[in-house]
Amino acid sequence: MQTFLPFPNFHKSLSCLDYKRLGNQRSEALIILKTITGNSLGWINHPAVKMCTCCINDMIKN
């Protein structure tokens, strides 16, 4: 799992991705979101999940 945020703005970061990588980011964001909200336990100890726990509101609204 890799996160790709070269800019502090989500939309600007995502605009840099080609279609395949954008799809991967959406898929990984969904896994992280499900884990943080308690709907999945598969990735609970993954560093990316721990990194994103503090910014769940930003992930949801964007």
C-alpha positions in Angstrom: 0.0 0.0 0.0 1.4 3.4 -1.0 0.0 6.8 -0.6 0.8 9.5 -3.1 0.4 13.1 -1.9 3.1 15.3 -3.5 1.0 18.4 -2.7 -0.9 19.3 0.5 -4.1 19.6 -1.6 -5.8 16.2 -2.3 -7.3 17.4 -5.7 -4.0 18.7 -6.9 -2.2 15.5 -5.9 -4.8 13.3 -7.6 -4.6 15.3 -10.8 -1.0 14.2 -11.2 -1.9 10.5 -11.4 -2.7 8.6 -14.6 -5.9 6.5 -14.7 -4.3 3.3 -13.4 -2.6 4.9 -10.4 -5.7 6.9 -9.6 -7.7 3.7 -9.4 -5.1 2.2 -7.1 -5.2 5.2 -4.8 -9.0 5.0 -4.7 -8.9 1.4 -3.8 -6.3 1.9 -1.1 -8.1 4.9 0.3 -11.3 2.7 0.6 -9.3 0.0 2.4 -7.9 2.6 4.8 -11.3 4.2 5.4 -12.9 0.8 6.1 -10.2 0.0 8.5 -10.3 3.3 10.4 -14.1 3.1 10.7 -14.0 -0.4 12.0 -15.5 -2.1 9.0 -12.3 -4.1 8.3 -9.5 -5.3 10.5 -7.2 -6.6 7.8 -4.9 -3.6 7.7 -5.3 -2.3 11.2 -1.6 -2.3 12.0 -0.4 -1.0 8.6 1.7 2.2 8.8 -0.5 3.9 6.1 -3.6 3.3 8.2 -1.9 4.7 11.3 -0.7 7.7 9.2 -4.3 8.5 7.9 -6.1 8.0 11.2 -5.7 11.7 12.1 -7.0 13.0 8.8 -10.1 10.8 8.3 -12.4 13.8 8.0 -10.3 15.1 5.1 -10.5 11.7 3.4 -14.3 11.6 3.8 -15.1 15.1 2.5 -12.7 14.9 -0.4 
